[in-house]
Amino acid sequence: MTSSSAGTGRADADQEAGHVGRLGHGSAGHFAGHQSAGHDSAGHDSAGVTWSGRELSASDFESDTGVADPALLAAAAQVADDPTSAAEETLLSALAGSRVLVPVVAAGERVVLPAGRVADNVAEMATPTILGPDGRRALPVFTGVEALARWDGAARPVPMTLDRAAQAAIAESCDVLLLDLGSDHAVVLRPSMLFALAMQRPWRPAHLDPHVLDAVARAVQGEPDVQRHTCEAGDHPGTGVMRIVLTLRQGLSHAEVEAVATRIGERLATDGELRVRVDGLAFRVTTG
């Protein structure tokens, strides 16, 4: 668990090519009004092979024009402007099951064939991943073709549901998703959000998540010096840090207080489900 957040601008991030979800050349979707390049009027592809006899399977996005959902844009703008827990929860609810565009670029080199035809020497596409200044890797996703073109006009859009994009990001060791990178409403979807989307379950702020609250209660059990505890949002909105407030009996030394917090933290660290639901953890100690 960490409380740092990935940068959302191209100026403070390095871009590298990575394969996400093993996207093949035939996976790139075309939106209504967009024609694919690489074929001629004679019915041949860029390698000179005839299109005759080929079968193209239907996708779930054939009628998609690539326009962003206005409600989704509004929810993202609200989080970008004021990342309260309520605003983030509204955004994640709007994102659940939504269509996003994953950018892909040609991964191979171009070669010149006989008769002057140009073709790629590989049939694989790659999607760029972003390495943030904190070392976390991110997958950029976009709500529509306008936002994608603003970020990189050469990238091709691959439409997919956001849960699939999140699953692919996790498979490629990405820590976060970057929504509409380069726009005024760009939002970092933190690890807890990434895993919730991938698992197709509702996202809750950690201090309101029943599983997290139960896990903290179990971790505090057996600590006779803890009189009561509460969970609350941390001081910095948008980081996902949850603060555990421990009320301890009076008279404990500094070393004893540290030992209590350490034992509780170690118990929480062994809960794998809690670790994907909490982006960061802090303690505050008071006395009864």
ROMI-225219 format. One record per residue (C-alpha): residue in three letters; x, y, z; residue number from 1. Coordinates in nm, 3 decimals. Example, Ala and Ser with C-alpha at 12.3 -4.5 7.8 and 13.67 -1.06 7.14 Angstrom:
   vodo        c1        c2        c3   kelo
    ala     1.230    -0.450     0.780      1
    ser     1.367    -0.106     0.714      2
This chain:
   vodo        c1        c2        c3   kelo
    met     0.000     0.000     0.000      1
    thr     0.127     0.345    -0.085      2
    ser    -0.007     0.694    -0.067      3
    ser     0.179     0.842    -0.363      4
    ser     0.000     0.924    -0.687      5
    ala     0.123     0.895    -1.046      6
    gly     0.169     1.209    -1.252      7
    thr    -0.082     1.277    -1.528      8
    gly     0.125     1.496    -1.761      9
    arg     0.357     1.388    -2.038     10
    ala     0.621     1.634    -1.920     11
    asp     0.689     1.447    -1.597     12
    ala     0.653     1.092    -1.721     13
    asp     0.851     0.860    -1.946     14
    gln     0.669     0.663    -2.216     15
    glu     0.769     0.316    -2.314     16
    ala     0.618     0.049    -2.538     17
    gly     0.455    -0.243    -2.366     18
    his     0.219    -0.520    -2.468     19
    val    -0.113    -0.510    -2.286     20
    gly    -0.347    -0.806    -2.297     21
    arg    -0.160    -0.941    -2.601     22
    leu    -0.345    -0.713    -2.840     23
    gly    -0.312    -0.853    -3.190     24
    his    -0.319    -0.655    -3.513     25
    gly    -0.677    -0.762    -3.578     26
    ser    -0.791    -0.638    -3.236     27
    ala    -0.785    -0.270    -3.326     28
    gly    -1.144    -0.155    -3.359     29
    his    -1.266     0.102    -3.611     30
    phe    -1.532     0.353    -3.517     31
    ala    -1.812     0.465    -3.739     32
    gly    -1.683     0.727    -3.981     33
    his    -1.321     0.608    -3.955     34
    gln    -1.170     0.407    -4.242     35
    ser    -0.880     0.169    -4.194     36
    ala    -0.557     0.233    -4.381     37
    gly    -0.351    -0.015    -4.575     38
    his    -0.578    -0.139    -4.856     39
    asp    -0.628    -0.032    -5.217     40
    ser    -0.919    -0.012    -5.459     41
    ala    -0.817    -0.345    -5.613     42
    gly    -0.908    -0.529    -5.294     43
    his    -0.561    -0.599    -5.158     44
    asp    -0.397    -0.527    -4.825     45
    ser    -0.063    -0.346    -4.782     46
    ala     0.126    -0.669    -4.850     47
    gly    -0.056    -0.725    -5.179     48
    val    -0.271    -1.010    -5.048     49
    thr    -0.632    -1.013    -5.165     50
    trp    -0.912    -0.949    -4.917     51
    ser    -1.128    -1.208    -5.092     52
    gly    -1.232    -1.504    -4.876     53
    arg    -1.147    -1.340    -4.544     54
    glu    -1.403    -1.332    -4.263     55
    leu    -1.421    -1.046    -4.016     56
    ser    -1.589    -1.128    -3.685     57
    ala    -1.831    -0.878    -3.535     58
    ser    -1.741    -0.684    -3.221     59
    asp    -1.950    -0.525    -2.948     60
    phe    -1.850    -0.176    -3.063     61
    glu    -1.947    -0.170    -3.432     62
    ser    -2.191     0.117    -3.384     63
    asp    -1.964     0.309    -3.146     64
    thr    -1.883     0.654    -3.282     65
    gly    -1.601     0.709    -3.034     66
    val    -1.777     0.998    -2.862     67
    ala    -1.723     1.024    -2.486     68
    asp    -2.014     0.983    -2.245     69
    pro    -2.102     1.335    -2.119     70
    ala    -2.196     1.200    -1.775     71
    leu    -1.858     1.030    -1.749     72
    leu    -1.675     1.347    -1.849     73
    ala    -1.869     1.546    -1.590     74
    ala    -1.785     1.295    -1.317     75
    ala    -1.416     1.301    -1.411     76
    ala    -1.411     1.681    -1.416     77
    gln    -1.561     1.689    -1.067     78
    val    -1.288     1.460    -0.931     79
    ala    -1.015     1.656    -1.109     80
    asp    -1.150     1.977    -0.954     81
    asp    -1.225     1.846    -0.604     82
    pro    -1.127     1.481    -0.536     83
    thr    -1.360     1.413    -0.245     84
    ser    -1.451     1.056    -0.156     85
    ala    -1.807     1.116    -0.273     86
    ala    -1.691     1.251    -0.610     87
    glu    -1.454     0.956    -0.658     88
    glu    -1.730     0.710    -0.574     89
    thr    -1.959     0.874    -0.830     90
    leu    -1.686     0.851    -1.095     91
    leu    -1.613     0.486    -1.025     92
    ser    -1.983     0.406    -1.044     93
    ala    -2.002     0.580    -1.383     94
    leu    -1.691     0.397    -1.505     95
    ala    -1.818     0.049    -1.415     96
    gly    -1.895    -0.134    -1.738     97
    ser    -1.812     0.169    -1.954     98
    arg    -1.632     0.159    -2.287     99
    val    -1.285     0.312    -2.297    100
    leu    -1.024     0.345    -2.567    101
    val    -0.680     0.193    -2.517    102
    pro    -0.418     0.352    -2.746    103
    val    -0.205     0.126    -2.963    104
    val     0.080     0.197    -3.201    105
    ala     0.255    -0.018    -3.459    106
    ala     0.533    -0.215    -3.293    107
    gly     0.716    -0.331    -3.607    108
    glu     0.932    -0.172    -3.873    109
    arg     0.804    -0.094    -4.219    110
    val     0.953    -0.274    -4.519    111
    val     0.919    -0.210    -4.892    112
    leu     0.791    -0.506    -5.092    113
    pro     0.815    -0.566    -5.468    114
    ala     0.609    -0.322    -5.679    115
    gly     0.672    -0.054    -5.419    116
    arg     0.416    -0.179    -5.166    117
    val     0.483    -0.098    -4.800    118
    ala     0.401    -0.338    -4.519    119
    asp     0.478    -0.390    -4.153    120
    asn     0.711    -0.683    -4.093    121
    val     0.518    -0.780    -3.777    122
    ala     0.144    -0.808    -3.716    123
    glu     0.153    -0.704    -3.352    124
    met     0.045    -0.380    -3.194    125
    ala     0.179    -0.231    -2.873    126
    thr     0.027     0.008    -2.625    127
    pro     0.237     0.273    -2.452    128
    thr     0.268     0.259    -2.076    129
    ile     0.367     0.552    -1.858    130
    leu     0.638     0.538    -1.593    131
    gly     0.565     0.799    -1.328    132
    pro     0.825     0.989    -1.127    133
    asp     0.742     0.768    -0.827    134
    gly     0.827     0.453    -1.024    135
    arg     0.471     0.336    -1.070    136
    arg     0.366     0.209    -1.411    137
    ala     0.038     0.328    -1.561    138
    leu    -0.184     0.239    -1.855    139
    pro    -0.350     0.537    -2.026    140
    val    -0.716     0.494    -2.121    141
    phe    -0.946     0.745    -2.285    142
    thr    -1.316     0.820    -2.278    143
    gly    -1.332     0.910    -2.648    144
    val    -1.141     0.966    -2.969    145
    glu    -1.116     1.341    -2.908    146
    ala    -0.924     1.296    -2.583    147
    leu    -0.705     1.027    -2.739    148
    ala    -0.619     1.241    -3.043    149
    arg    -0.537     1.535    -2.816    150
    trp    -0.284     1.318    -2.634    151
    asp    -0.136     1.141    -2.939    152
    gly    -0.283     1.185    -3.283    153
    ala    -0.088     0.887    -3.422    154
    ala    -0.230     0.632    -3.179    155
    arg    -0.509     0.399    -3.288    156
    pro    -0.807     0.342    -3.057    157
    val    -0.888    -0.007    -2.933    158
    pro    -1.233    -0.003    -2.769    159
    met    -1.293    -0.233    -2.475    160
    thr    -1.485    -0.239    -2.151    161
    leu    -1.298    -0.082    -1.863    162
    asp    -1.290    -0.406    -1.663    163
    arg    -1.097    -0.571    -1.948    164
    ala    -0.858    -0.277    -1.968    165
    ala    -0.802    -0.297    -1.591    166
    gln    -0.736    -0.672    -1.610    167
    ala    -0.486    -0.620    -1.891    168
    ala    -0.314    -0.344    -1.693    169
    ile    -0.274    -0.572    -1.391    170
    ala    -0.140    -0.851    -1.612    171
    glu     0.125    -0.610    -1.740    172
    ser     0.225    -0.501    -1.387    173
    cys     0.067    -0.157    -1.413    174
    asp    -0.020     0.005    -1.081    175
    val    -0.273     0.265    -1.194    176
    leu    -0.488     0.373    -1.487    177
    leu    -0.462     0.726    -1.627    178
    leu    -0.799     0.849    -1.750    179
    asp    -0.786     1.104    -2.036    180
    leu    -0.420     1.185    -1.986    181
    gly    -0.335     1.534    -2.107    182
    ser    -0.685     1.677    -2.059    183
    asp    -0.815     1.925    -1.806    184
    his    -1.014     1.646    -1.639    185
    ala    -0.734     1.385    -1.625    186
    val    -0.772     1.150    -1.327    187
    val    -0.541     0.889    -1.175    188
    leu    -0.733     0.570    -1.098    189
    arg    -0.540     0.439    -0.799    190
    pro    -0.457     0.071    -0.728    191
    ser    -0.771     0.019    -0.516    192
    met    -0.981     0.152    -0.804    193
    leu    -0.788    -0.052    -1.062    194
    phe    -0.853    -0.377    -0.875    195
    ala    -1.219    -0.296    -0.810    196
    leu    -1.274    -0.230    -1.182    197
    ala    -1.087    -0.546    -1.281    198
    met    -1.293    -0.755    -1.039    199
    gln    -1.616    -0.583    -1.147    200
    arg    -1.710    -0.496    -0.790    201
    pro    -1.819    -0.158    -0.652    202
    trp    -1.541     0.065    -0.525    203
    arg    -1.575     0.224    -0.183    204
    pro    -1.344     0.468    -0.007    205
    ala    -1.133     0.262     0.232    206
    his    -1.270     0.425     0.547    207
    leu    -1.624     0.334     0.433    208
    asp    -1.547    -0.013     0.297    209
    pro    -1.710    -0.285     0.517    210
    his    -1.430    -0.534     0.443    211
    val    -1.165    -0.282     0.548    212
    leu    -1.354    -0.186     0.863    213
    asp    -1.393    -0.551     0.963    214
    ala    -1.023    -0.617     0.897    215
    val    -0.918    -0.324     1.113    216
    ala    -1.149    -0.438     1.393    217
    arg    -0.992    -0.785     1.383    218
    ala    -0.641    -0.637     1.386    219
    val    -0.721    -0.427     1.693    220
    gln    -0.873    -0.718     1.883    221
    gly    -0.648    -0.854     2.153    222
    glu    -0.477    -0.521     2.216    223
    pro    -0.572    -0.443     2.578    224
    asp    -0.416    -0.097     2.559    225
    val    -0.657     0.011     2.281    226
    gln    -0.974     0.152     2.432    227
    arg    -1.140     0.231     2.098    228
    his    -1.058     0.298     1.736    229
    thr    -1.208     0.471     1.433    230
    cys    -1.125     0.486     1.062    231
    glu    -1.139     0.811     0.867    232
    ala    -1.017     0.970     0.547    233
    gly    -0.661     1.102     0.547    234
    asp    -0.560     1.465     0.525    235
    his    -0.484     1.473     0.151    236
    pro    -0.787     1.415    -0.077    237
    gly    -0.720     1.213    -0.389    238
    thr    -0.443     0.999    -0.237    239
    gly    -0.664     0.724    -0.094    240
    val    -0.489     0.730     0.243    241
    met    -0.699     0.599     0.532    242
    arg    -0.618     0.705     0.886    243
    ile    -0.673     0.475     1.183    244
    val    -0.729     0.668     1.504    245
    leu    -0.631     0.467     1.813    246
    thr    -0.740     0.578     2.158    247
    leu    -0.497     0.421     2.406    248
    arg    -0.499     0.405     2.781    249
    gln    -0.297     0.669     2.955    250
    gly     0.051     0.605     3.090    251
    leu     0.204     0.421     2.793    252
    ser     0.562     0.499     2.699    253
    his     0.657     0.609     2.349    254
    ala     0.803     0.264     2.279    255
    glu     0.484     0.093     2.397    256
    val     0.270     0.314     2.173    257
    glu     0.490     0.236     1.873    258
    ala     0.472    -0.135     1.950    259
    val     0.090    -0.129     1.951    260
    ala     0.074     0.051     1.616    261
    thr     0.336    -0.180     1.468    262
    arg     0.151    -0.497     1.571    263
    ile    -0.176    -0.368     1.425    264
    gly    -0.005    -0.262     1.103    265
    glu     0.163    -0.601     1.064    266
    arg    -0.169    -0.782     1.105    267
    leu    -0.328    -0.561     0.840    268
    ala    -0.038    -0.622     0.601    269
    thr    -0.113    -0.995     0.599    270
    asp    -0.466    -0.936     0.468    271
    gly    -0.431    -0.958     0.090    272
    glu    -0.786    -0.840     0.022    273
    leu    -0.739    -0.534     0.240    274
    arg    -0.415    -0.447     0.063    275
    val    -0.594    -0.409    -0.273    276
    arg    -0.868    -0.197    -0.114    277
    val    -0.646     0.053     0.071    278
    asp    -0.406     0.283    -0.115    279
    gly    -0.229     0.413     0.192    280
    leu    -0.244     0.384     0.571    281
    ala    -0.167     0.627     0.853    282
    phe    -0.210     0.618     1.230    283
    arg    -0.307     0.883     1.481    284
    val    -0.284     0.807     1.851    285
    thr    -0.478     0.973     2.131    286
    thr    -0.520     0.885     2.497    287
    gly    -0.843     0.818     2.681    288
